[in-house]
Amino acid sequence: MNRRDFLRLMGCGLAAAALPGALRAAEAPARPNIILFLVDDMGWQDTSLPFFYKGGEAVATPLNRRYRTPNMEAMARDGMLFTDAYACPICSPSRCSLMSGMNAARHRVTDWTLNVDDAARLKTQGNGTKSPVWAANGLQPAGTQPSGTCLPPWRIEDGKFVRPTDPASRVAYRMTVPYTNALTFPELLRENGYYTVHCGKAHWGSGSFNTVKGAGQTTPGADPRNFGFDVNIAGCEIGGPSNYRGDRRYGNNPSSWVHFGVPGLDENGYYDRNVFLTDALTDQALRALDAHLDRHDGRPFYLYMAHYAIHSPWGSGQAWDAKRAPGLTDPKDGLPWNEVERNYAALIMGMDDSLGAIRKFLDERGIADNTIVIFMSDNGGNDGSANARMKGANAPLRGGKGSCYEGGIREPMMVVWPGKVKPATVCSEPVHLDDFYPTILGMAGVPLPSPDRLAETPAGVYPDGPLRQVLDGQSLVPVLTGERATVNPDGSDRLLLWHYPNQWGEGGGAPRIYHYYTVLRRGPWKLIYNHNDGGNAPRFELYNLTDDIGEAHDLASARPDLVDSLRRDMARLLRDRRAQMPLRLADGKPVPYPDDVPLPKPARK
């Protein structure tokens, strides 16, 4: 043995003896990749996969027989299906809860957001009630001040979309309408070595047609890169596309680049080849992952695949899917069938194809066994109460997007986590989108941030003082891995809260179930606090979801004792989260918290 070989051998031996932890780390399994596949406006029944279980058995409905989602079915076979998963009734509140870990009552983005300082969004009113001064400028990154400079998420240069990075491209912004700061979980993932990709709809913070230089303000919250994403594909402040069709440039008029046009997809021939928006986004996401994996830098990835589908519009001028719609004919299932329903079914099919393409990509790249896939929707599906879709579009659930009933808040959810989640399992534990923040960090092995790291909205933004970020969600990891059946370690019923002190503006003549309410679920019981019952005094509704999934039988008058108990829980959570209440037009005072409302006396027998 020569001197060089001896020294090399000794050096290796000494290194191994000195660094046993390093050797153990090298032998440990790689941290998982994570994909969150979020669908926009997808209802609980917009799938061939039943999420309705009764007595432990799946119950197929007419809508499950109408739609075809084989890739969702495959995902359920490979992972855990949640029967009682929830989001907020409107998209921006859900997405802000997802990113911040805060309940909407706390973060105050209680309605949908869009334009910078959109004071009109604060003036919605009806039946003697108006909205509070809520966070209409949306969610902003930790440390954001009411004024400053930031990079816009997109710019038009020489007729092309670009992602500005040059400091000279920074623009001034000023917010006089409230907003809420948050340290987001993608930022924590990136800090801990994850490569982070945002693809599709963001809709967290406000902007104003900022794709065109000089056309309007933006804010830091309009750009996903400010929330911890290395890559932003097609995300900005908009909440829906004006067009899904490639031959219509996804709503981008070349002479004006109109608002609600989806930015950043003017490459790879998508326009010329008339590639449908869902397919273009899927292609861009997989290109980004392909490039990352080819770099072999060892970093796991987090992909937020946030489809614009299946949000409106649904007319053929905006949502004609040249590849899928021609094959959809009237199923003659007794439900309405027209242009809107055909295009809606095609959007569902395209979404499911995207899910299948992503999972196929994972197999082809040999990383499926080390990749977690989470499927969820951001609010309930549209129904006929407030738009052009058929009535009963969420049956057997009552109501739809924007409402306080199950059709507005209950979502399809699944998780595939190879080696951790037992395949073909069903979980009936109530869970909420608030839970995703601690859950995804737990999956990645990233500790929760200490309270001093969480964000604080500056003094002066709200009249009642600074607003502190607090994580309301709970980790679902013990439930997913089978450690226990309930989220609460002691097995007690969770308290889930929904708070909507607003009037859903685009609902127009929508019934009162779309305006001004707070909801609490505890076990099978659901209490609805109507802040303003059609211009009358506040009132309560009570339902047993186990016996009455369609919420047809209001038990409030029959169970005043239970109403009293639930409303006290509701009021405690509202106070803890400093929830804003709507204002009465008559005197300008807030609607009282639920435990300050006199209960009606029980009827005499």
Backbone torsions as a table, in degrees:
resi	resn	phi	psi	omega
1	MET	NA	123.9	179.8
2	ASN	-80.9	173.4	-173.7
3	ARG	-63.6	-40.3	-177.8
4	ARG	-64.5	-44.7	179.4
5	ASP	-64.8	-37.5	-180.0
6	PHE	-64.1	-45.5	-179.4
7	LEU	-65.3	-37.2	179.1
8	ARG	-65.2	-42.9	179.9
9	LEU	-63.9	-45.4	-179.7
10	MET	-64.8	-39.7	179.5
11	GLY	-62.4	-43.6	178.7
12	CYS	-63.5	-41.8	-179.9
13	GLY	-64.3	-42.3	179.4
14	LEU	-65.4	-40.7	-179.8
15	ALA	-63.5	-41.1	-179.4
16	ALA	-65.9	-37.4	179.9
17	ALA	-70.1	-34.9	-175.8
18	ALA	-81.0	-22.6	-172.1
19	LEU	-126.9	58.7	179.2
20	PRO	-63.3	-31.6	178.3
21	GLY	-63.2	-39.3	179.8
22	ALA	-63.9	-40.3	178.6
23	LEU	-65.3	-41.7	178.9
24	ARG	-62.8	-38.7	178.9
25	ALA	-63.9	-38.6	-179.1
26	ALA	-66.8	-31.9	-179.2
27	GLU	-83.1	-17.2	-178.0
28	ALA	-70.1	151.4	178.5
29	PRO	-64.1	149.2	-179.7
30	ALA	-65.7	151.0	176.6
31	ARG	-64.1	145.2	-173.6
32	PRO	-73.4	144.7	163.3
33	ASN	-72.5	152.6	-177.9
34	ILE	-134.7	130.8	175.2
35	ILE	-122.0	123.5	171.1
36	LEU	-105.1	113.1	-177.6
37	PHE	-101.5	100.3	-175.7
38	LEU	-107.7	124.9	179.7
39	VAL	-100.0	146.2	-176.9
40	ASP	-96.6	122.5	175.1
41	ASP	66.6	24.0	-179.8
42	MET	-84.0	123.7	179.8
43	GLY	-79.1	164.4	-178.8
44	TRP	-60.3	-23.2	-175.0
45	GLN	-110.8	6.3	-177.2
46	ASP	-82.5	51.8	-172.5
47	THR	-164.6	155.5	173.0
48	SER	-82.9	-2.7	179.0
49	LEU	-94.9	114.2	-179.4
50	PRO	-68.5	132.7	171.9
51	PHE	-109.6	-0.8	178.4
52	PHE	-91.3	114.9	178.9
53	TYR	-119.4	137.2	178.5
54	LYS	-135.5	124.1	-177.4
55	GLY	61.8	29.2	179.2
56	GLY	82.9	0.9	-178.1
57	GLU	-115.6	141.3	177.9
58	ALA	-67.8	139.6	178.7
59	VAL	-117.2	110.0	178.4
60	ALA	-79.1	139.1	-178.8
61	THR	-114.9	168.6	177.2
62	PRO	-54.8	-35.9	179.4
63	LEU	-68.7	-35.6	175.8
64	ASN	-63.4	-28.3	178.9
65	ARG	-84.7	-16.9	179.0
66	ARG	-79.7	-45.3	-172.9
67	TYR	-91.9	154.7	179.7
68	ARG	-122.5	112.1	179.1
69	THR	-133.8	70.1	-176.2
70	PRO	-62.7	-29.2	-179.0
71	ASN	-75.7	-29.2	170.8
72	MET	-66.8	-40.6	178.4
73	GLU	-61.0	-42.2	179.1
74	ALA	-64.5	-38.4	179.5
75	MET	-64.4	-39.2	178.1
76	ALA	-64.3	-36.0	177.8
77	ARG	-66.0	-29.9	-175.3
78	ASP	-92.9	-7.7	-173.8
79	GLY	-149.7	-148.9	-176.7
80	MET	-109.9	132.0	176.6
81	LEU	-103.1	133.4	178.9
82	PHE	-104.9	122.8	-179.0
83	THR	-84.1	-24.9	-173.2
84	ASP	-123.8	56.6	179.1
85	ALA	-99.9	141.9	-171.8
86	TYR	-132.4	154.3	168.7
87	ALA	-135.2	-172.1	175.1
88	CYS	-79.2	166.4	-178.7
89	PRO	-76.6	-13.5	-177.2
90	ILE	-131.1	154.1	-169.0
91	CYS	-67.1	-51.8	-176.3
92	SER	-58.2	-46.5	177.0
93	PRO	-55.6	-41.8	179.6
94	SER	-63.0	-47.5	-175.5
95	ARG	-68.0	-33.3	176.9
96	CYS	-72.8	-35.1	174.1
97	SER	-65.8	-41.6	176.6
98	LEU	-55.5	-50.0	-174.1
99	MET	-73.8	-31.3	-172.3
100	SER	-101.8	-19.7	-173.5
101	GLY	76.5	3.7	-178.7
102	MET	-97.6	146.4	170.8
103	ASN	-70.5	151.3	-177.5
104	ALA	-60.3	-31.5	177.8
105	ALA	-61.5	-27.9	-179.2
106	ARG	-89.5	-45.5	-175.3
107	HIS	-80.4	-15.6	169.9
108	ARG	71.3	6.5	169.0
109	VAL	-85.2	76.5	-170.1
110	THR	-91.3	-3.5	177.8
111	ASP	-140.3	179.3	-178.7
112	TRP	-75.4	148.4	-176.1
113	THR	-115.9	161.6	175.7
114	LEU	-159.9	-82.8	-171.3
115	ASN	-83.5	149.9	176.7
116	VAL	-61.6	132.1	176.3
117	ASP	52.9	42.8	-177.2
118	ASP	-77.6	83.8	-176.5
119	ALA	-61.4	-27.5	179.4
120	ALA	-62.0	-28.7	179.4
121	ARG	-68.0	-18.4	179.6
122	LEU	-91.2	-5.2	-172.0
123	LYS	-107.0	7.3	179.7
124	THR	-64.6	138.1	-178.0
125	GLN	-154.8	163.4	177.9
126	GLY	-180.0	145.8	175.9
127	ASN	54.8	38.7	174.3
128	GLY	83.6	11.9	-177.9
129	THR	-135.0	148.0	174.8
130	LYS	-133.8	161.1	-177.4
131	SER	-69.7	152.3	172.1
132	PRO	-73.6	178.9	177.9
133	VAL	-84.1	80.8	-173.9
134	TRP	-86.4	178.6	-173.7
135	ALA	-81.9	71.9	-176.8
136	ALA	-72.2	-13.4	171.7
137	ASN	-88.4	4.8	169.3
138	GLY	75.8	-159.6	179.8
139	LEU	-87.7	136.2	178.6
140	GLN	-125.4	150.8	-179.1
141	PRO	-61.2	154.8	178.1
142	ALA	-52.9	135.0	178.0
143	GLY	90.2	-6.7	-178.9
144	THR	-65.5	129.5	177.5
145	GLN	-96.9	164.5	-178.9
146	PRO	-60.2	-22.2	177.2
147	SER	-144.0	156.2	-179.2
148	GLY	164.9	-151.6	176.2
149	THR	-132.0	154.8	178.0
150	CYS	-157.2	163.6	173.7
151	LEU	-83.1	135.7	172.2
152	PRO	-70.2	153.0	-179.7
153	PRO	-66.0	-30.4	-178.4
154	TRP	-144.5	154.5	171.5
155	ARG	-139.9	154.8	172.4
156	ILE	-101.0	118.6	177.1
157	GLU	-131.9	123.5	-178.0
158	ASP	54.4	38.5	176.3
159	GLY	76.0	11.5	-179.5
160	LYS	-125.8	149.2	173.1
161	PHE	-74.6	136.3	174.1
162	VAL	-132.9	156.7	174.8
163	ARG	-101.2	104.3	-176.0
164	PRO	-62.5	136.2	174.3
165	THR	-129.1	-20.6	-179.1
166	ASP	-68.7	127.9	176.9
167	PRO	-53.3	-25.9	179.4
168	ALA	-67.8	-15.3	179.7
169	SER	-86.4	-1.8	-179.3
170	ARG	-63.7	144.2	180.0
171	VAL	-123.3	153.6	178.9
172	ALA	-79.3	146.3	173.2
173	TYR	-136.4	159.2	176.1
174	ARG	-151.6	125.9	179.8
175	MET	-114.5	122.4	174.4
176	THR	-107.9	-16.0	174.1
177	VAL	-90.4	146.9	-174.6
178	PRO	-60.5	158.9	174.4
179	TYR	-150.9	174.8	179.5
180	THR	-134.8	132.8	178.6
181	ASN	-85.9	150.6	175.8
182	ALA	-154.6	141.8	164.2
183	LEU	-85.9	120.2	-172.4
184	THR	-96.1	158.9	180.0
185	PHE	-70.9	-31.2	173.8
186	PRO	-61.0	-32.9	176.1
187	GLU	-63.7	-40.7	179.0
188	LEU	-69.8	-36.8	175.0
189	LEU	-62.0	-45.1	-179.6
190	ARG	-63.7	-41.3	177.4
191	GLU	-58.7	-29.8	-177.2
192	ASN	-100.8	25.5	168.6
193	GLY	94.6	7.6	178.0
194	TYR	-85.9	143.2	169.9
195	TYR	-89.7	124.3	-168.2
196	THR	-117.2	129.7	-176.9
197	VAL	-125.9	125.7	171.6
198	HIS	-104.7	130.3	178.9
199	CYS	-137.3	117.2	175.3
200	GLY	110.7	-139.7	-171.8
201	LYS	-78.7	131.0	174.2
202	ALA	-101.7	-76.5	173.6
203	HIS	63.1	43.9	178.0
204	TRP	-103.2	-52.7	-177.0
205	GLY	-115.7	168.2	-172.5
206	SER	-85.1	155.8	173.8
207	GLY	-148.7	-174.9	178.7
208	SER	-154.2	80.0	175.5
209	PHE	53.0	43.2	-170.6
210	ASN	-83.7	8.1	175.5
211	THR	-70.6	-22.8	-178.2
212	VAL	-105.5	127.3	-177.9
213	LYS	-58.5	126.0	177.6
214	GLY	83.3	0.5	-175.6
215	ALA	-84.2	-14.8	-179.8
216	GLY	167.9	167.6	179.8
217	GLN	-70.6	165.7	164.3
218	THR	-133.2	-179.2	172.4
219	THR	-138.3	162.6	177.7
220	PRO	-56.8	-31.0	-177.1
221	GLY	-71.4	-9.6	177.9
222	ALA	-78.7	-16.4	-172.6
223	ASP	-108.6	114.6	179.0
224	PRO	-56.8	-26.1	-179.8
225	ARG	-62.7	-24.5	178.6
226	ASN	-80.0	-6.0	179.4
227	PHE	-108.3	13.8	175.3
228	GLY	107.3	13.1	-179.7
229	PHE	-99.3	130.9	174.5
230	ASP	-70.3	-33.5	-175.1
231	VAL	-128.3	136.7	173.4
232	ASN	-121.7	116.5	176.6
233	ILE	-111.0	108.1	169.5
234	ALA	67.9	17.9	-179.3
235	GLY	-101.1	142.5	174.1
236	CYS	-162.7	-150.3	-175.1
237	GLU	-83.4	-12.2	-172.2
238	ILE	-71.6	149.7	-177.3
239	GLY	-104.3	-1.3	179.6
240	GLY	-168.7	158.7	179.9
241	PRO	-87.0	147.2	171.2
242	SER	-82.6	-15.3	-179.8
243	ASN	-160.1	137.0	176.8
244	TYR	-93.0	-10.5	-169.1
245	ARG	-88.5	133.5	176.5
246	GLY	-65.5	-36.2	-179.5
247	ASP	-71.5	-9.1	173.0
248	ARG	-107.8	15.6	175.3
249	ARG	58.2	30.9	-179.8
250	TYR	51.7	34.2	176.5
251	GLY	90.9	2.0	-179.6
252	ASN	-90.7	107.2	175.2
253	ASN	-79.4	121.7	-174.3
254	PRO	-61.9	-19.4	-179.9
255	SER	-89.1	-21.3	-176.8
256	SER	-133.6	-14.9	-177.5
257	TRP	48.3	64.4	-169.7
258	VAL	-63.3	153.6	176.1
259	HIS	-64.0	150.3	-174.2
260	PHE	76.3	1.3	166.0
261	GLY	-73.5	138.1	-179.2
262	VAL	-80.9	121.0	-172.6
263	PRO	-85.2	159.2	166.1
264	GLY	83.6	11.4	-178.3
265	LEU	-116.6	32.6	-178.5
266	ASP	-95.8	35.4	179.5
267	GLU	-132.2	174.7	177.7
268	ASN	58.9	21.7	174.5
269	GLY	69.7	19.8	-178.1
270	TYR	-61.1	-39.3	179.4
271	TYR	-66.2	-52.0	-174.7
272	ASP	-65.9	-34.2	-177.8
273	ARG	-89.6	0.3	-179.9
274	ASN	52.8	51.5	177.7
275	VAL	-79.2	129.1	-178.7
276	PHE	-65.2	147.3	-173.1
277	LEU	-55.4	-44.9	-179.0
278	THR	-58.7	-40.5	-180.0
279	ASP	-71.5	-37.8	178.5
280	ALA	-63.9	-42.8	178.7
281	LEU	-64.4	-42.3	178.2
282	THR	-61.1	-44.5	179.4
283	ASP	-60.9	-44.2	-180.0
284	GLN	-64.8	-40.8	179.0
285	ALA	-62.6	-43.7	-178.5
286	LEU	-71.3	-32.5	173.3
287	ARG	-61.4	-43.2	-179.8
288	ALA	-64.2	-41.9	178.7
289	LEU	-69.0	-39.0	177.3
290	ASP	-57.3	-48.5	-179.3
291	ALA	-63.1	-40.6	178.9
292	HIS	-64.1	-47.4	-179.0
293	LEU	-64.7	-33.6	179.2
294	ASP	-69.3	-18.4	177.8
295	ARG	-76.8	-19.4	176.6
296	HIS	52.4	43.3	-179.3
297	ASP	-90.7	0.3	173.9
298	GLY	83.7	-4.0	-178.3
299	ARG	-81.1	133.1	170.8
300	PRO	-69.8	165.9	-179.5
301	PHE	-122.3	154.2	168.6
302	TYR	-121.1	119.4	176.4
303	LEU	-109.8	121.2	171.9
304	TYR	-98.9	96.4	-177.9
305	MET	-91.9	89.1	-170.8
306	ALA	-104.3	85.8	-175.8
307	HIS	-65.7	145.6	168.5
308	TYR	-73.4	-29.3	175.8
309	ALA	-65.4	142.7	12.8
310	ILE	-113.6	34.9	178.7
311	HIS	-58.4	151.2	172.5
312	SER	-59.6	158.6	15.4
313	PRO	-85.7	160.0	-178.9
314	TRP	-124.8	4.7	177.3
315	GLY	-73.0	157.4	-176.6
316	SER	-65.5	-27.2	176.6
317	GLY	-68.2	-19.0	-179.0
318	GLN	-118.1	-24.6	-171.2
319	ALA	-134.3	26.1	176.3
320	TRP	-76.8	113.6	179.0
321	ASP	-92.3	101.9	-173.3
322	ALA	-60.9	-23.9	-178.3
323	LYS	-86.7	-32.6	-169.8
324	ARG	-110.5	-41.4	-172.6
325	ALA	-59.6	-38.2	-178.6
326	PRO	-58.8	-25.9	-179.1
327	GLY	-85.9	-1.1	-178.9
328	LEU	-99.3	115.9	178.7
329	THR	-118.4	167.1	-178.4
330	ASP	-55.7	117.5	-179.3
331	PRO	-75.3	-7.6	179.9
332	LYS	51.2	50.1	-178.0
333	ASP	-103.9	11.8	179.4
334	GLY	86.3	-5.0	177.5
335	LEU	-100.6	157.2	179.6
336	PRO	-58.1	143.6	176.4
337	TRP	-138.5	119.8	-179.8
338	ASN	-152.9	-170.3	-178.2
339	GLU	-57.9	-44.2	-178.5
340	VAL	-63.4	-47.1	-177.2
341	GLU	-67.5	-35.6	176.8
342	ARG	-63.8	-48.3	-178.4
343	ASN	-67.1	-33.9	176.6
344	TYR	-62.9	-45.0	178.0
345	ALA	-62.6	-36.0	177.9
346	ALA	-67.5	-37.6	176.4
347	LEU	-62.9	-40.9	177.1
348	ILE	-63.4	-42.8	179.4
349	MET	-62.3	-42.5	179.2
350	GLY	-64.9	-40.2	176.1
351	MET	-59.8	-45.3	-179.5
352	ASP	-66.3	-37.4	175.7
353	ASP	-61.4	-37.6	177.9
354	SER	-62.7	-44.7	177.2
355	LEU	-58.2	-43.1	179.1
356	GLY	-65.4	-40.2	-179.5
357	ALA	-64.9	-38.6	-179.9
358	ILE	-67.8	-42.9	179.9
359	ARG	-69.5	-32.9	175.0
360	LYS	-65.5	-40.9	177.1
361	PHE	-58.0	-43.2	179.8
362	LEU	-61.3	-40.4	177.3
363	ASP	-64.3	-45.9	-176.8
364	GLU	-65.0	-32.7	178.9
365	ARG	-87.0	-0.7	176.6
366	GLY	71.5	27.1	-176.2
367	ILE	-121.5	7.7	-177.0
368	ALA	-60.8	-36.6	-177.1
369	ASP	-71.4	-12.1	179.0
370	ASN	-121.5	28.8	179.8
371	THR	-130.2	126.8	175.3
372	ILE	-89.0	134.6	175.5
373	VAL	-122.0	126.1	179.7
374	ILE	-117.0	131.9	179.5
375	PHE	-115.9	134.2	-178.6
376	MET	-160.2	162.2	172.4
377	SER	-118.7	158.5	-172.3
378	ASP	-93.1	-16.1	174.2
379	ASN	-168.4	175.3	-177.9
380	GLY	-65.6	163.5	-178.6
381	GLY	-75.8	153.8	175.8
382	ASN	-66.6	144.3	174.1
383	ASP	-133.2	-172.3	-173.5
384	GLY	-80.8	2.3	-176.5
385	SER	-73.0	-29.2	-172.5
386	ALA	-139.9	15.4	-178.6
387	ASN	-161.5	-168.5	-170.4
388	ALA	-84.1	-3.6	-179.2
389	ARG	-74.7	165.5	-177.7
390	MET	-67.8	147.8	174.2
391	LYS	-68.2	148.7	-178.5
392	GLY	73.3	23.9	-175.3
393	ALA	-72.5	-6.8	176.0
394	ASN	-118.5	12.4	-177.6
395	ALA	-54.9	138.3	14.8
396	PRO	-84.8	3.2	179.0
397	LEU	-75.9	152.2	178.4
398	ARG	-93.6	142.0	174.8
399	GLY	77.2	-172.5	-178.9
400	GLY	-158.0	-165.7	-178.2
401	LYS	-41.9	129.3	179.2
402	GLY	95.6	-15.3	-174.0
403	SER	-96.3	164.8	178.8
404	CYS	-86.4	-7.0	179.4
405	TYR	-84.4	170.1	-172.1
406	GLU	-58.3	-31.4	178.4
407	GLY	-63.1	-19.7	178.8
408	GLY	-92.5	-16.2	-171.0
409	ILE	-131.2	-18.0	-177.0
410	ARG	-87.7	135.0	-169.6
411	GLU	-128.2	155.8	169.1
412	PRO	-75.6	131.5	179.8
413	MET	-143.4	138.6	175.8
414	MET	-145.8	155.4	176.0
415	VAL	-138.1	127.3	170.6
416	VAL	-111.3	120.9	179.8
417	TRP	-138.6	90.0	-173.9
418	PRO	-55.3	132.1	179.0
419	GLY	82.4	-10.3	-178.6
420	LYS	-118.8	-43.4	-179.7
421	VAL	-101.6	125.6	179.3
422	LYS	-66.5	130.3	-179.6
423	PRO	-61.5	152.9	173.3
424	ALA	56.5	40.5	176.5
425	THR	-106.5	155.2	-178.6
426	VAL	-125.9	132.2	179.8
427	CYS	-119.1	127.1	179.2
428	SER	-103.8	8.0	178.2
429	GLU	-68.9	129.9	177.2
430	PRO	-65.4	128.1	179.1
431	VAL	-133.0	162.7	-174.5
432	HIS	-138.8	155.3	179.0
433	LEU	-58.2	-24.3	173.3
434	ASP	-55.1	-29.8	-173.8
435	ASP	-74.4	-14.5	-172.8
436	PHE	-68.0	-33.0	-179.3
437	TYR	-57.4	-60.6	179.6
438	PRO	-68.3	-28.2	-178.9
439	THR	-67.9	-48.7	-177.9
440	ILE	-66.4	-39.4	175.7
441	LEU	-62.8	-40.3	178.0
442	GLY	-63.8	-40.5	177.0
443	MET	-60.2	-36.8	-176.9
444	ALA	-83.9	-6.2	-177.1
445	GLY	74.2	23.6	179.7
446	VAL	-100.4	125.3	-178.9
447	PRO	-67.3	152.6	175.0
448	LEU	-63.6	146.8	178.7
449	PRO	-67.6	145.8	175.5
450	SER	-67.6	153.9	-178.1
451	PRO	-54.5	-33.1	-178.5
452	ASP	-72.2	-14.6	177.2
453	ARG	-86.5	-22.1	-178.1
454	LEU	-67.9	157.0	-169.7
455	ALA	-80.0	159.6	173.1
456	GLU	-134.6	126.2	176.8
457	THR	-72.8	131.1	-171.7
458	PRO	-59.7	154.6	173.8
459	ALA	-60.3	143.2	179.5
460	GLY	98.7	-20.6	178.6
461	VAL	-70.8	-39.7	176.9
462	TYR	-118.9	143.5	-179.2
463	PRO	-67.0	-20.4	-178.8
464	ASP	-96.3	16.6	172.3
465	GLY	103.4	176.7	-179.1
466	PRO	-59.0	148.6	-178.3
467	LEU	-111.8	120.9	-176.1
468	ARG	-97.4	134.6	174.9
469	GLN	-71.0	127.5	176.1
470	VAL	-132.8	135.3	-178.8
471	LEU	-80.8	110.7	178.2
472	ASP	-87.2	-25.5	-178.9
473	GLY	-72.9	160.8	178.2
474	GLN	-123.7	147.2	-178.6
475	SER	-67.1	135.3	177.1
476	LEU	-95.9	1.6	-176.1
477	VAL	-56.8	-45.1	179.4
478	PRO	-61.5	-32.1	177.7
479	VAL	-73.3	-42.0	-179.3
480	LEU	-63.5	-39.9	-175.6
481	THR	-86.7	-1.1	178.2
482	GLY	82.5	9.7	177.9
483	GLU	-63.1	-37.2	175.4
484	ARG	-154.5	166.1	-176.1
485	ALA	-91.3	-15.9	-175.6
486	THR	-120.0	154.9	177.7
487	VAL	-70.5	-45.4	176.8
488	ASN	-70.5	128.3	-177.2
489	PRO	-58.0	-30.7	-178.4
490	ASP	-85.5	2.5	178.1
491	GLY	81.6	3.9	-178.8
492	SER	-74.8	162.0	178.5
493	ASP	-68.3	138.8	175.3
494	ARG	-75.4	156.2	169.8
495	LEU	-108.2	113.3	177.4
496	LEU	-107.9	134.8	-174.0
497	LEU	-123.4	136.5	170.1
498	TRP	-123.3	138.0	-177.3
499	HIS	-139.1	121.3	-177.9
500	TYR	-136.3	83.6	-178.8
501	PRO	-85.9	39.3	-172.3
502	ASN	-131.5	170.0	169.8
503	GLN	-110.7	128.2	-177.7
504	TRP	-72.7	103.7	-170.7
505	GLY	-59.8	-45.0	-175.8
506	GLU	-74.4	-5.8	177.6
507	GLY	-71.7	-16.5	178.9
508	GLY	56.4	-110.3	-178.7
509	GLY	-88.9	27.5	-178.8
510	ALA	-60.4	147.8	179.8
511	PRO	-67.9	171.9	-172.6
512	ARG	-60.6	-19.8	-179.0
513	ILE	-65.8	-7.8	178.1
514	TYR	-101.4	6.8	-173.6
515	HIS	-136.8	138.2	163.9
516	TYR	52.2	85.1	178.7
517	TYR	-158.3	160.2	167.9
518	THR	-128.5	143.5	-177.4
519	VAL	-130.4	140.2	173.2
520	LEU	-128.9	134.7	170.2
521	ARG	-115.8	132.5	174.3
522	ARG	-138.3	111.1	-174.8
523	GLY	61.1	-133.6	179.5
524	PRO	-81.0	-6.8	-171.0
525	TRP	-93.6	138.1	179.7
526	LYS	-129.8	122.6	178.3
527	LEU	-109.6	129.0	175.4
528	ILE	-110.0	126.0	175.3
529	TYR	-105.7	103.8	177.4
530	ASN	-79.7	112.0	-177.3
531	HIS	-62.8	-31.9	-177.1
532	ASN	-149.9	104.1	-174.5
533	ASP	-86.8	80.4	178.2
534	GLY	63.7	34.4	-179.9
535	GLY	91.4	-3.1	179.6
536	ASN	-98.6	-173.0	179.8
537	ALA	-65.4	155.9	176.0
538	PRO	-57.7	152.9	177.3
539	ARG	-150.5	168.4	-176.2
540	PHE	-115.7	150.4	169.1
541	GLU	-127.7	145.5	-177.5
542	LEU	-133.8	131.6	-178.8
543	TYR	-135.4	146.6	171.4
544	ASN	-101.8	106.1	-172.7
545	LEU	-71.2	-23.9	177.4
546	THR	-66.6	-42.0	-177.4
547	ASP	-91.8	-19.8	-168.6
548	ASP	-143.3	71.8	-176.8
549	ILE	-63.7	-25.6	-179.6
550	GLY	-87.0	1.5	177.9
551	GLU	49.7	52.0	-179.6
552	ALA	-95.3	-17.3	-172.6
553	HIS	-122.2	101.4	179.4
554	ASP	-76.8	119.0	-175.7
555	LEU	-103.3	11.9	-174.4
556	ALA	-59.5	-44.5	-177.9
557	SER	-71.2	-26.2	-179.0
558	ALA	-83.9	-21.8	-176.7
559	ARG	-129.3	62.5	-179.4
560	PRO	-62.5	-29.5	178.0
561	ASP	-63.6	-42.3	179.5
562	LEU	-70.8	-39.6	175.3
563	VAL	-57.0	-44.0	-178.8
564	ASP	-63.6	-43.4	179.6
565	SER	-63.9	-45.9	-178.2
566	LEU	-68.5	-38.2	-178.5
567	ARG	-68.5	-29.1	176.2
568	ARG	-69.0	-41.0	173.8
569	ASP	-61.2	-43.4	179.7
570	MET	-60.8	-47.1	-178.2
571	ALA	-64.5	-37.6	178.7
572	ARG	-62.1	-43.9	178.5
573	LEU	-66.5	-40.2	179.0
574	LEU	-62.2	-42.3	179.6
575	ARG	-68.9	-41.5	179.2
576	ASP	-59.5	-34.8	-177.1
577	ARG	-96.7	6.9	178.5
578	ARG	52.1	46.3	-175.0
579	ALA	-67.0	138.5	175.5
580	GLN	-82.2	138.9	176.1
581	MET	-108.0	151.5	176.1
582	PRO	-64.8	162.8	-175.7
583	LEU	-106.4	140.7	176.3
584	ARG	-81.5	130.2	-178.8
585	LEU	-66.1	-29.1	-174.8
586	ALA	-63.5	-41.3	-175.8
587	ASP	-131.6	-0.3	179.0
588	GLY	75.5	4.2	-178.0
589	LYS	-88.1	151.2	177.5
590	PRO	-65.8	147.3	169.3
591	VAL	-59.9	138.2	-175.9
592	PRO	-67.4	154.6	170.6
593	TYR	-62.9	156.9	-169.4
594	PRO	-61.9	-28.5	-179.7
595	ASP	-82.7	-1.3	174.8
596	ASP	-99.2	4.0	178.9
597	VAL	-97.0	125.6	178.0
598	PRO	-61.8	133.8	175.5
599	LEU	-79.5	141.5	176.1
600	PRO	-64.6	146.5	178.5
601	LYS	-71.2	139.8	179.1
602	PRO	-58.3	142.7	177.9
603	ALA	-66.3	141.8	178.2
604	ARG	-70.1	139.4	178.1
605	LYS	-82.8	NA	NA
